[in-house]
């Protein structure tokens, strides 16, 4: 994204009430602890790094679907 990044978008989405409980997963090529902490600080629900593994992605999606299945 040339003019912004996922952390900034996550921050902006979390400010909107309609996205307050929406799971947001940060997917990045940076896998350091600083990046993971930054993702949590901006309100990300989870963090995945590249290269992606299909099973891990499905597990993360299923985890958040289960956690949020009661929220309508």
mmJSON file of the N, C-alpha and C atoms, coordinates in Angstrom:
{"data_MODEL":{"atom_site":{
"group_PDB":["ATOM","ATOM","ATOM","ATOM","ATOM","ATOM","ATOM","ATOM","ATOM","ATOM","ATOM","ATOM","ATOM","ATOM","ATOM","ATOM","ATOM","ATOM","ATOM","ATOM","ATOM","ATOM","ATOM","ATOM","ATOM","ATOM","ATOM","ATOM","ATOM","ATOM","ATOM","ATOM","ATOM","ATOM","ATOM","ATOM","ATOM","ATOM","ATOM","ATOM","ATOM","ATOM","ATOM","ATOM","ATOM","ATOM","ATOM","ATOM","ATOM","ATOM","ATOM","ATOM","ATOM","ATOM","ATOM","ATOM","ATOM","ATOM","ATOM","ATOM","ATOM","ATOM","ATOM","ATOM","ATOM","ATOM","ATOM","ATOM","ATOM","ATOM","ATOM","ATOM","ATOM","ATOM","ATOM","ATOM","ATOM","ATOM","ATOM","ATOM","ATOM","ATOM","ATOM","ATOM","ATOM","ATOM","ATOM","ATOM","ATOM","ATOM","ATOM","ATOM","ATOM","ATOM","ATOM","ATOM","ATOM","ATOM","ATOM","ATOM","ATOM","ATOM","ATOM","ATOM","ATOM","ATOM","ATOM","ATOM","ATOM","ATOM","ATOM","ATOM","ATOM","ATOM","ATOM","ATOM","ATOM","ATOM","ATOM","ATOM","ATOM","ATOM","ATOM","ATOM","ATOM","ATOM","ATOM","ATOM","ATOM","ATOM","ATOM","ATOM","ATOM","ATOM","ATOM","ATOM","ATOM","ATOM","ATOM","ATOM","ATOM","ATOM","ATOM","ATOM","ATOM","ATOM","ATOM","ATOM","ATOM","ATOM","ATOM","ATOM","ATOM","ATOM","ATOM","ATOM","ATOM","ATOM","ATOM","ATOM","ATOM","ATOM","ATOM","ATOM","ATOM","ATOM","ATOM","ATOM","ATOM","ATOM","ATOM","ATOM","ATOM","ATOM","ATOM","ATOM","ATOM","ATOM","ATOM","ATOM","ATOM","ATOM","ATOM","ATOM","ATOM","ATOM","ATOM","ATOM","ATOM","ATOM","ATOM","ATOM","ATOM","ATOM","ATOM","ATOM","ATOM","ATOM","ATOM","ATOM","ATOM","ATOM","ATOM","ATOM","ATOM","ATOM","ATOM","ATOM","ATOM","ATOM","ATOM","ATOM","ATOM","ATOM","ATOM","ATOM"],
"id":[1,2,3,4,5,6,7,8,9,10,11,12,13,14,15,16,17,18,19,20,21,22,23,24,25,26,27,28,29,30,31,32,33,34,35,36,37,38,39,40,41,42,43,44,45,46,47,48,49,50,51,52,53,54,55,56,57,58,59,60,61,62,63,64,65,66,67,68,69,70,71,72,73,74,75,76,77,78,79,80,81,82,83,84,85,86,87,88,89,90,91,92,93,94,95,96,97,98,99,100,101,102,103,104,105,106,107,108,109,110,111,112,113,114,115,116,117,118,119,120,121,122,123,124,125,126,127,128,129,130,131,132,133,134,135,136,137,138,139,140,141,142,143,144,145,146,147,148,149,150,151,152,153,154,155,156,157,158,159,160,161,162,163,164,165,166,167,168,169,170,171,172,173,174,175,176,177,178,179,180,181,182,183,184,185,186,187,188,189,190,191,192,193,194,195,196,197,198,199,200,201,202,203,204,205,206,207,208,209,210,211,212,213,214,215,216],
"type_symbol":["N","C","C","N","C","C","N","C","C","N","C","C","N","C","C","N","C","C","N","C","C","N","C","C","N","C","C","N","C","C","N","C","C","N","C","C","N","C","C","N","C","C","N","C","C","N","C","C","N","C","C","N","C","C","N","C","C","N","C","C","N","C","C","N","C","C","N","C","C","N","C","C","N","C","C","N","C","C","N","C","C","N","C","C","N","C","C","N","C","C","N","C","C","N","C","C","N","C","C","N","C","C","N","C","C","N","C","C","N","C","C","N","C","C","N","C","C","N","C","C","N","C","C","N","C","C","N","C","C","N","C","C","N","C","C","N","C","C","N","C","C","N","C","C","N","C","C","N","C","C","N","C","C","N","C","C","N","C","C","N","C","C","N","C","C","N","C","C","N","C","C","N","C","C","N","C","C","N","C","C","N","C","C","N","C","C","N","C","C","N","C","C","N","C","C","N","C","C","N","C","C","N","C","C","N","C","C","N","C","C","N","C","C","N","C","C"],
"label_atom_id":["N","CA","C","N","CA","C","N","CA","C","N","CA","C","N","CA","C","N","CA","C","N","CA","C","N","CA","C","N","CA","C","N","CA","C","N","CA","C","N","CA","C","N","CA","C","N","CA","C","N","CA","C","N","CA","C","N","CA","C","N","CA","C","N","CA","C","N","CA","C","N","CA","C","N","CA","C","N","CA","C","N","CA","C","N","CA","C","N","CA","C","N","CA","C","N","CA","C","N","CA","C","N","CA","C","N","CA","C","N","CA","C","N","CA","C","N","CA","C","N","CA","C","N","CA","C","N","CA","C","N","CA","C","N","CA","C","N","CA","C","N","CA","C","N","CA","C","N","CA","C","N","CA","C","N","CA","C","N","CA","C","N","CA","C","N","CA","C","N","CA","C","N","CA","C","N","CA","C","N","CA","C","N","CA","C","N","CA","C","N","CA","C","N","CA","C","N","CA","C","N","CA","C","N","CA","C","N","CA","C","N","CA","C","N","CA","C","N","CA","C","N","CA","C","N","CA","C","N","CA","C","N","CA","C","N","CA","C","N","CA","C","N","CA","C","N","CA","C","N","CA","C"],
"label_alt_id":[null,null,null,null,null,null,null,null,null,null,null,null,null,null,null,null,null,null,null,null,null,null,null,null,null,null,null,null,null,null,null,null,null,null,null,null,null,null,null,null,null,null,null,null,null,null,null,null,null,null,null,null,null,null,null,null,null,null,null,null,null,null,null,null,null,null,null,null,null,null,null,null,null,null,null,null,null,null,null,null,null,null,null,null,null,null,null,null,null,null,null,null,null,null,null,null,null,null,null,null,null,null,null,null,null,null,null,null,null,null,null,null,null,null,null,null,null,null,null,null,null,null,null,null,null,null,null,null,null,null,null,null,null,null,null,null,null,null,null,null,null,null,null,null,null,null,null,null,null,null,null,null,null,null,null,null,null,null,null,null,null,null,null,null,null,null,null,null,null,null,null,null,null,null,null,null,null,null,null,null,null,null,null,null,null,null,null,null,null,null,null,null,null,null,null,null,null,null,null,null,null,null,null,null,null,null,null,null,null,null,null,null,null,null,null,null],
"label_comp_id":["UNK","UNK","UNK","UNK","UNK","UNK","UNK","UNK","UNK","UNK","UNK","UNK","UNK","UNK","UNK","UNK","UNK","UNK","UNK","UNK","UNK","UNK","UNK","UNK","UNK","UNK","UNK","UNK","UNK","UNK","UNK","UNK","UNK","UNK","UNK","UNK","UNK","UNK","UNK","UNK","UNK","UNK","UNK","UNK","UNK","UNK","UNK","UNK","UNK","UNK","UNK","UNK","UNK","UNK","UNK","UNK","UNK","UNK","UNK","UNK","UNK","UNK","UNK","UNK","UNK","UNK","UNK","UNK","UNK","UNK","UNK","UNK","UNK","UNK","UNK","UNK","UNK","UNK","UNK","UNK","UNK","UNK","UNK","UNK","UNK","UNK","UNK","UNK","UNK","UNK","UNK","UNK","UNK","UNK","UNK","UNK","UNK","UNK","UNK","UNK","UNK","UNK","UNK","UNK","UNK","UNK","UNK","UNK","UNK","UNK","UNK","UNK","UNK","UNK","UNK","UNK","UNK","UNK","UNK","UNK","UNK","UNK","UNK","UNK","UNK","UNK","UNK","UNK","UNK","UNK","UNK","UNK","UNK","UNK","UNK","UNK","UNK","UNK","UNK","UNK","UNK","UNK","UNK","UNK","UNK","UNK","UNK","UNK","UNK","UNK","UNK","UNK","UNK","UNK","UNK","UNK","UNK","UNK","UNK","UNK","UNK","UNK","UNK","UNK","UNK","UNK","UNK","UNK","UNK","UNK","UNK","UNK","UNK","UNK","UNK","UNK","UNK","UNK","UNK","UNK","UNK","UNK","UNK","UNK","UNK","UNK","UNK","UNK","UNK","UNK","UNK","UNK","UNK","UNK","UNK","UNK","UNK","UNK","UNK","UNK","UNK","UNK","UNK","UNK","UNK","UNK","UNK","UNK","UNK","UNK","UNK","UNK","UNK","UNK","UNK","UNK"],
"label_asym_id":["A","A","A","A","A","A","A","A","A","A","A","A","A","A","A","A","A","A","A","A","A","A","A","A","A","A","A","A","A","A","A","A","A","A","A","A","A","A","A","A","A","A","A","A","A","A","A","A","A","A","A","A","A","A","A","A","A","A","A","A","A","A","A","A","A","A","A","A","A","A","A","A","A","A","A","A","A","A","A","A","A","A","A","A","A","A","A","A","A","A","A","A","A","A","A","A","A","A","A","A","A","A","A","A","A","A","A","A","A","A","A","A","A","A","A","A","A","A","A","A","A","A","A","A","A","A","A","A","A","A","A","A","A","A","A","A","A","A","A","A","A","A","A","A","A","A","A","A","A","A","A","A","A","A","A","A","A","A","A","A","A","A","A","A","A","A","A","A","A","A","A","A","A","A","A","A","A","A","A","A","A","A","A","A","A","A","A","A","A","A","A","A","A","A","A","A","A","A","A","A","A","A","A","A","A","A","A","A","A","A","A","A","A","A","A","A"],
"label_entity_id":["1","1","1","1","1","1","1","1","1","1","1","1","1","1","1","1","1","1","1","1","1","1","1","1","1","1","1","1","1","1","1","1","1","1","1","1","1","1","1","1","1","1","1","1","1","1","1","1","1","1","1","1","1","1","1","1","1","1","1","1","1","1","1","1","1","1","1","1","1","1","1","1","1","1","1","1","1","1","1","1","1","1","1","1","1","1","1","1","1","1","1","1","1","1","1","1","1","1","1","1","1","1","1","1","1","1","1","1","1","1","1","1","1","1","1","1","1","1","1","1","1","1","1","1","1","1","1","1","1","1","1","1","1","1","1","1","1","1","1","1","1","1","1","1","1","1","1","1","1","1","1","1","1","1","1","1","1","1","1","1","1","1","1","1","1","1","1","1","1","1","1","1","1","1","1","1","1","1","1","1","1","1","1","1","1","1","1","1","1","1","1","1","1","1","1","1","1","1","1","1","1","1","1","1","1","1","1","1","1","1","1","1","1","1","1","1"],
"label_seq_id":[1,1,1,2,2,2,3,3,3,4,4,4,5,5,5,6,6,6,7,7,7,8,8,8,9,9,9,10,10,10,11,11,11,12,12,12,13,13,13,14,14,14,15,15,15,16,16,16,17,17,17,18,18,18,19,19,19,20,20,20,21,21,21,22,22,22,23,23,23,24,24,24,25,25,25,26,26,26,27,27,27,28,28,28,29,29,29,30,30,30,31,31,31,32,32,32,33,33,33,34,34,34,35,35,35,36,36,36,37,37,37,38,38,38,39,39,39,40,40,40,41,41,41,42,42,42,43,43,43,44,44,44,45,45,45,46,46,46,47,47,47,48,48,48,49,49,49,50,50,50,51,51,51,52,52,52,53,53,53,54,54,54,55,55,55,56,56,56,57,57,57,58,58,58,59,59,59,60,60,60,61,61,61,62,62,62,63,63,63,64,64,64,65,65,65,66,66,66,67,67,67,68,68,68,69,69,69,70,70,70,71,71,71,72,72,72],
"pdbx_PDB_ins_code":[null,null,null,null,null,null,null,null,null,null,null,null,null,null,null,null,null,null,null,null,null,null,null,null,null,null,null,null,null,null,null,null,null,null,null,null,null,null,null,null,null,null,null,null,null,null,null,null,null,null,null,null,null,null,null,null,null,null,null,null,null,null,null,null,null,null,null,null,null,null,null,null,null,null,null,null,null,null,null,null,null,null,null,null,null,null,null,null,null,null,null,null,null,null,null,null,null,null,null,null,null,null,null,null,null,null,null,null,null,null,null,null,null,null,null,null,null,null,null,null,null,null,null,null,null,null,null,null,null,null,null,null,null,null,null,null,null,null,null,null,null,null,null,null,null,null,null,null,null,null,null,null,null,null,null,null,null,null,null,null,null,null,null,null,null,null,null,null,null,null,null,null,null,null,null,null,null,null,null,null,null,null,null,null,null,null,null,null,null,null,null,null,null,null,null,null,null,null,null,null,null,null,null,null,null,null,null,null,null,null,null,null,null,null,null,null],
"Cartn_x":[0.849,0.0,0.896,0.852,1.818,1.664,0.455,0.267,-0.098,-0.245,-0.602,-0.111,-0.389,-0.031,-1.135,-1.05,-2.081,-2.272,-1.203,-1.306,-2.165,-1.957,-2.738,-4.201,-4.436,-5.814,-6.506,-5.818,-6.378,-6.744,-5.874,-6.141,-7.408,-7.537,-8.705,-9.987,-9.913,-11.09,-11.555,-10.626,-10.989,-11.662,-11.475,-12.135,-13.613,-14.001,-15.388,-16.148,-17.273,-18.026,-18.419,-18.703,-19.13,-18.009,-16.769,-15.636,-14.976,-15.568,-14.957,-14.766,-15.716,-15.632,-15.279,-14.982,-14.615,-13.179,-12.974,-11.59,-10.75,-9.58,-8.624,-7.329,-6.878,-5.637,-4.605,-3.486,-2.375,-1.565,-1.357,-0.528,0.646,1.851,3.03,4.233,5.185,6.451,7.416,7.065,7.894,7.409,8.276,7.816,8.474,9.017,9.677,8.697,9.175,8.347,7.817,8.597,8.155,6.915,6.898,5.751,4.524,4.722,3.608,3.031,3.892,3.435,2.723,3.266,2.64,1.238,1.093,-0.221,-1.22,-0.808,-1.693,-2.023,-1.044,-1.268,-2.28,-2.335,-3.291,-4.642,-4.767,-6.066,-6.268,-5.203,-5.342,-5.734,-6.549,-6.998,-5.969,-5.195,-4.202,-3.128,-2.097,-0.917,-0.418,-0.247,0.328,1.485,2.509,3.62,3.757,4.394,4.622,5.889,6.023,5.022,3.867,2.69,1.513,1.379,0.772,0.482,-1.042,-1.627,-3.077,-3.738,-3.136,-3.725,-3.728,-2.661,-2.597,-3.637,-3.775,-4.772,-6.169,-6.485,-7.802,-8.017,-6.99,-7.109,-7.397,-6.718,-6.941,-8.358,-8.79,-10.15,-11.18,-11.019,-11.965,-11.975,-10.801,-10.723,-11.567,-11.443,-12.172,-13.653,-13.987,-15.401,-16.063,-15.373,-15.916,-16.051,-15.037,-15.059,-16.159,-16.465,-17.421,-18.763,-18.996,-20.253,-21.445,-21.251,-22.357,-22.648,-21.772,-21.954,-22.721,-23.801,-24.598,-24.745],
"Cartn_y":[-1.167,0.0,1.232,1.976,3.062,4.223,4.559,5.751,5.458,4.205,3.836,2.417,1.903,0.515,-0.123,-1.396,-2.137,-1.693,-1.268,-0.798,0.464,1.375,2.611,2.329,1.417,1.064,0.413,-0.468,-1.111,-0.069,0.887,1.953,2.712,3.056,3.809,2.983,1.705,0.844,0.689,0.56,0.384,1.623,2.769,3.991,4.021,3.194,3.146,2.079,2.454,1.516,0.248,0.343,-0.837,-1.871,-1.486,-2.41,-2.727,-2.265,-2.461,-3.942,-4.793,-6.226,-7.094,-6.476,-7.225,-7.721,-9.027,-9.521,-8.9,-8.433,-7.889,-8.657,-9.27,-10.05,-9.313,-9.001,-8.364,-9.472,-9.329,-10.262,-9.471,-9.877,-9.102,-10.005,-9.468,-10.151,-9.924,-9.018,-8.728,-9.58,-10.427,-11.358,-11.127,-9.957,-9.676,-9.415,-9.502,-9.273,-7.848,-6.901,-5.502,-5.379,-6.087,-6.042,-6.675,-7.751,-8.41,-7.52,-6.879,-5.974,-4.777,-4.253,-3.115,-3.476,-4.678,-5.133,-5.156,-5.65,-5.688,-4.28,-3.402,-2.033,-1.272,-1.567,-0.87,-1.57,-2.691,-3.343,-4.569,-5.078,-6.285,-7.468,-8.326,-9.518,-10.63,-10.634,-11.687,-11.191,-11.992,-11.607,-12.839,-12.722,-13.795,-13.224,-14.039,-13.581,-14.464,-13.888,-14.59,-15.414,-16.473,-17.016,-17.646,-17.533,-18.024,-19.535,-20.119,-21.546,-21.66,-22.331,-22.436,-22.963,-23.957,-24.517,-23.503,-22.749,-21.73,-20.645,-20.214,-19.192,-19.693,-20.92,-21.482,-21.59,-21.967,-22.044,-20.684,-19.658,-18.303,-17.836,-18.074,-17.686,-18.41,-19.714,-20.487,-20.031,-19.715,-19.235,-17.987,-17.047,-15.787,-15.941,-16.859,-17.131,-17.718,-18.632,-19.218,-18.164,-17.33,-16.301,-15.278,-14.999,-13.937,-14.458,-15.755,-16.312,-15.821,-15.426,-14.942,-13.459,-12.735,-11.303,-11.108,-10.411,-10.147,-8.667],
"Cartn_z":[0.0,0.0,0.0,-1.049,-1.189,-0.21,0.223,1.049,2.497,2.836,4.204,4.463,5.646,5.933,6.754,6.947,7.657,9.086,9.721,11.103,11.175,10.23,10.2,9.881,8.952,8.604,9.792,10.487,11.667,12.72,12.954,13.913,13.542,12.268,11.814,11.917,11.562,11.659,13.102,14.02,15.428,16.016,15.389,15.849,15.47,14.51,14.054,14.825,15.389,16.232,15.485,14.204,13.449,13.283,13.488,13.362,14.694,15.777,17.088,17.43,17.021,17.334,16.137,15.013,13.812,13.945,13.747,13.799,12.679,13.033,12.066,12.241,11.146,11.161,10.326,10.931,10.224,9.553,8.243,7.477,6.93,7.291,6.916,6.672,5.979,5.772,6.922,7.815,8.99,10.147,10.667,11.7,13.058,13.265,14.532,15.661,16.862,18.037,18.062,17.565,17.52,16.64,15.516,14.609,15.257,15.989,16.665,17.761,18.518,19.572,18.955,17.893,17.216,16.731,16.189,15.726,16.875,18.019,19.197,19.681,19.659,20.136,19.282,17.994,17.124,17.085,17.814,17.921,17.061,16.45,15.636,16.515,15.959,16.677,16.609,15.529,15.345,14.396,14.252,13.466,12.725,11.427,10.617,9.81,9.643,8.818,7.585,6.575,5.316,5.431,4.696,3.78,4.548,3.972,4.669,4.506,5.502,5.505,5.56,4.592,4.494,5.747,6.376,7.595,8.734,8.844,9.903,9.655,8.405,8.073,8.429,8.049,8.371,9.878,10.611,12.067,12.682,12.205,12.726,12.387,11.166,10.77,11.629,11.773,12.577,14.037,14.566,15.947,16.128,15.215,15.349,15.027,14.147,13.892,15.135,15.801,17.039,18.128,18.278,19.33,19.105,17.852,17.538,17.067,17.153,16.655,17.454,18.694,19.513,19.321,18.613,18.391,17.088,17.14,15.942,15.739],
"occupancy":[1.0,1.0,1.0,1.0,1.0,1.0,1.0,1.0,1.0,1.0,1.0,1.0,1.0,1.0,1.0,1.0,1.0,1.0,1.0,1.0,1.0,1.0,1.0,1.0,1.0,1.0,1.0,1.0,1.0,1.0,1.0,1.0,1.0,1.0,1.0,1.0,1.0,1.0,1.0,1.0,1.0,1.0,1.0,1.0,1.0,1.0,1.0,1.0,1.0,1.0,1.0,1.0,1.0,1.0,1.0,1.0,1.0,1.0,1.0,1.0,1.0,1.0,1.0,1.0,1.0,1.0,1.0,1.0,1.0,1.0,1.0,1.0,1.0,1.0,1.0,1.0,1.0,1.0,1.0,1.0,1.0,1.0,1.0,1.0,1.0,1.0,1.0,1.0,1.0,1.0,1.0,1.0,1.0,1.0,1.0,1.0,1.0,1.0,1.0,1.0,1.0,1.0,1.0,1.0,1.0,1.0,1.0,1.0,1.0,1.0,1.0,1.0,1.0,1.0,1.0,1.0,1.0,1.0,1.0,1.0,1.0,1.0,1.0,1.0,1.0,1.0,1.0,1.0,1.0,1.0,1.0,1.0,1.0,1.0,1.0,1.0,1.0,1.0,1.0,1.0,1.0,1.0,1.0,1.0,1.0,1.0,1.0,1.0,1.0,1.0,1.0,1.0,1.0,1.0,1.0,1.0,1.0,1.0,1.0,1.0,1.0,1.0,1.0,1.0,1.0,1.0,1.0,1.0,1.0,1.0,1.0,1.0,1.0,1.0,1.0,1.0,1.0,1.0,1.0,1.0,1.0,1.0,1.0,1.0,1.0,1.0,1.0,1.0,1.0,1.0,1.0,1.0,1.0,1.0,1.0,1.0,1.0,1.0,1.0,1.0,1.0,1.0,1.0,1.0,1.0,1.0,1.0,1.0,1.0,1.0,1.0,1.0,1.0,1.0,1.0,1.0],
"B_iso_or_equiv":[0.0,0.0,0.0,0.0,0.0,0.0,0.0,0.0,0.0,0.0,0.0,0.0,0.0,0.0,0.0,0.0,0.0,0.0,0.0,0.0,0.0,0.0,0.0,0.0,0.0,0.0,0.0,0.0,0.0,0.0,0.0,0.0,0.0,0.0,0.0,0.0,0.0,0.0,0.0,0.0,0.0,0.0,0.0,0.0,0.0,0.0,0.0,0.0,0.0,0.0,0.0,0.0,0.0,0.0,0.0,0.0,0.0,0.0,0.0,0.0,0.0,0.0,0.0,0.0,0.0,0.0,0.0,0.0,0.0,0.0,0.0,0.0,0.0,0.0,0.0,0.0,0.0,0.0,0.0,0.0,0.0,0.0,0.0,0.0,0.0,0.0,0.0,0.0,0.0,0.0,0.0,0.0,0.0,0.0,0.0,0.0,0.0,0.0,0.0,0.0,0.0,0.0,0.0,0.0,0.0,0.0,0.0,0.0,0.0,0.0,0.0,0.0,0.0,0.0,0.0,0.0,0.0,0.0,0.0,0.0,0.0,0.0,0.0,0.0,0.0,0.0,0.0,0.0,0.0,0.0,0.0,0.0,0.0,0.0,0.0,0.0,0.0,0.0,0.0,0.0,0.0,0.0,0.0,0.0,0.0,0.0,0.0,0.0,0.0,0.0,0.0,0.0,0.0,0.0,0.0,0.0,0.0,0.0,0.0,0.0,0.0,0.0,0.0,0.0,0.0,0.0,0.0,0.0,0.0,0.0,0.0,0.0,0.0,0.0,0.0,0.0,0.0,0.0,0.0,0.0,0.0,0.0,0.0,0.0,0.0,0.0,0.0,0.0,0.0,0.0,0.0,0.0,0.0,0.0,0.0,0.0,0.0,0.0,0.0,0.0,0.0,0.0,0.0,0.0,0.0,0.0,0.0,0.0,0.0,0.0,0.0,0.0,0.0,0.0,0.0,0.0],
"pdbx_formal_charge":[null,null,null,null,null,null,null,null,null,null,null,null,null,null,null,null,null,null,null,null,null,null,null,null,null,null,null,null,null,null,null,null,null,null,null,null,null,null,null,null,null,null,null,null,null,null,null,null,null,null,null,null,null,null,null,null,null,null,null,null,null,null,null,null,null,null,null,null,null,null,null,null,null,null,null,null,null,null,null,null,null,null,null,null,null,null,null,null,null,null,null,null,null,null,null,null,null,null,null,null,null,null,null,null,null,null,null,null,null,null,null,null,null,null,null,null,null,null,null,null,null,null,null,null,null,null,null,null,null,null,null,null,null,null,null,null,null,null,null,null,null,null,null,null,null,null,null,null,null,null,null,null,null,null,null,null,null,null,null,null,null,null,null,null,null,null,null,null,null,null,null,null,null,null,null,null,null,null,null,null,null,null,null,null,null,null,null,null,null,null,null,null,null,null,null,null,null,null,null,null,null,null,null,null,null,null,null,null,null,null,null,null,null,null,null,null],
"auth_seq_id":[1,1,1,2,2,2,3,3,3,4,4,4,5,5,5,6,6,6,7,7,7,8,8,8,9,9,9,10,10,10,11,11,11,12,12,12,13,13,13,14,14,14,15,15,15,16,16,16,17,17,17,18,18,18,19,19,19,20,20,20,21,21,21,22,22,22,23,23,23,24,24,24,25,25,25,26,26,26,27,27,27,28,28,28,29,29,29,30,30,30,31,31,31,32,32,32,33,33,33,34,34,34,35,35,35,36,36,36,37,37,37,38,38,38,39,39,39,40,40,40,41,41,41,42,42,42,43,43,43,44,44,44,45,45,45,46,46,46,47,47,47,48,48,48,49,49,49,50,50,50,51,51,51,52,52,52,53,53,53,54,54,54,55,55,55,56,56,56,57,57,57,58,58,58,59,59,59,60,60,60,61,61,61,62,62,62,63,63,63,64,64,64,65,65,65,66,66,66,67,67,67,68,68,68,69,69,69,70,70,70,71,71,71,72,72,72],
"auth_comp_id":["UNK","UNK","UNK","UNK","UNK","UNK","UNK","UNK","UNK","UNK","UNK","UNK","UNK","UNK","UNK","UNK","UNK","UNK","UNK","UNK","UNK","UNK","UNK","UNK","UNK","UNK","UNK","UNK","UNK","UNK","UNK","UNK","UNK","UNK","UNK","UNK","UNK","UNK","UNK","UNK","UNK","UNK","UNK","UNK","UNK","UNK","UNK","UNK","UNK","UNK","UNK","UNK","UNK","UNK","UNK","UNK","UNK","UNK","UNK","UNK","UNK","UNK","UNK","UNK","UNK","UNK","UNK","UNK","UNK","UNK","UNK","UNK","UNK","UNK","UNK","UNK","UNK","UNK","UNK","UNK","UNK","UNK","UNK","UNK","UNK","UNK","UNK","UNK","UNK","UNK","UNK","UNK","UNK","UNK","UNK","UNK","UNK","UNK","UNK","UNK","UNK","UNK","UNK","UNK","UNK","UNK","UNK","UNK","UNK","UNK","UNK","UNK","UNK","UNK","UNK","UNK","UNK","UNK","UNK","UNK","UNK","UNK","UNK","UNK","UNK","UNK","UNK","UNK","UNK","UNK","UNK","UNK","UNK","UNK","UNK","UNK","UNK","UNK","UNK","UNK","UNK","UNK","UNK","UNK","UNK","UNK","UNK","UNK","UNK","UNK","UNK","UNK","UNK","UNK","UNK","UNK","UNK","UNK","UNK","UNK","UNK","UNK","UNK","UNK","UNK","UNK","UNK","UNK","UNK","UNK","UNK","UNK","UNK","UNK","UNK","UNK","UNK","UNK","UNK","UNK","UNK","UNK","UNK","UNK","UNK","UNK","UNK","UNK","UNK","UNK","UNK","UNK","UNK","UNK","UNK","UNK","UNK","UNK","UNK","UNK","UNK","UNK","UNK","UNK","UNK","UNK","UNK","UNK","UNK","UNK","UNK","UNK","UNK","UNK","UNK","UNK"],
"auth_asym_id":["A","A","A","A","A","A","A","A","A","A","A","A","A","A","A","A","A","A","A","A","A","A","A","A","A","A","A","A","A","A","A","A","A","A","A","A","A","A","A","A","A","A","A","A","A","A","A","A","A","A","A","A","A","A","A","A","A","A","A","A","A","A","A","A","A","A","A","A","A","A","A","A","A","A","A","A","A","A","A","A","A","A","A","A","A","A","A","A","A","A","A","A","A","A","A","A","A","A","A","A","A","A","A","A","A","A","A","A","A","A","A","A","A","A","A","A","A","A","A","A","A","A","A","A","A","A","A","A","A","A","A","A","A","A","A","A","A","A","A","A","A","A","A","A","A","A","A","A","A","A","A","A","A","A","A","A","A","A","A","A","A","A","A","A","A","A","A","A","A","A","A","A","A","A","A","A","A","A","A","A","A","A","A","A","A","A","A","A","A","A","A","A","A","A","A","A","A","A","A","A","A","A","A","A","A","A","A","A","A","A","A","A","A","A","A","A"],
"auth_atom_id":["N","CA","C","N","CA","C","N","CA","C","N","CA","C","N","CA","C","N","CA","C","N","CA","C","N","CA","C","N","CA","C","N","CA","C","N","CA","C","N","CA","C","N","CA","C","N","CA","C","N","CA","C","N","CA","C","N","CA","C","N","CA","C","N","CA","C","N","CA","C","N","CA","C","N","CA","C","N","CA","C","N","CA","C","N","CA","C","N","CA","C","N","CA","C","N","CA","C","N","CA","C","N","CA","C","N","CA","C","N","CA","C","N","CA","C","N","CA","C","N","CA","C","N","CA","C","N","CA","C","N","CA","C","N","CA","C","N","CA","C","N","CA","C","N","CA","C","N","CA","C","N","CA","C","N","CA","C","N","CA","C","N","CA","C","N","CA","C","N","CA","C","N","CA","C","N","CA","C","N","CA","C","N","CA","C","N","CA","C","N","CA","C","N","CA","C","N","CA","C","N","CA","C","N","CA","C","N","CA","C","N","CA","C","N","CA","C","N","CA","C","N","CA","C","N","CA","C","N","CA","C","N","CA","C","N","CA","C","N","CA","C","N","CA","C","N","CA","C","N","CA","C"],
"pdbx_PDB_model_num":[1,1,1,1,1,1,1,1,1,1,1,1,1,1,1,1,1,1,1,1,1,1,1,1,1,1,1,1,1,1,1,1,1,1,1,1,1,1,1,1,1,1,1,1,1,1,1,1,1,1,1,1,1,1,1,1,1,1,1,1,1,1,1,1,1,1,1,1,1,1,1,1,1,1,1,1,1,1,1,1,1,1,1,1,1,1,1,1,1,1,1,1,1,1,1,1,1,1,1,1,1,1,1,1,1,1,1,1,1,1,1,1,1,1,1,1,1,1,1,1,1,1,1,1,1,1,1,1,1,1,1,1,1,1,1,1,1,1,1,1,1,1,1,1,1,1,1,1,1,1,1,1,1,1,1,1,1,1,1,1,1,1,1,1,1,1,1,1,1,1,1,1,1,1,1,1,1,1,1,1,1,1,1,1,1,1,1,1,1,1,1,1,1,1,1,1,1,1,1,1,1,1,1,1,1,1,1,1,1,1,1,1,1,1,1,1]
}}}
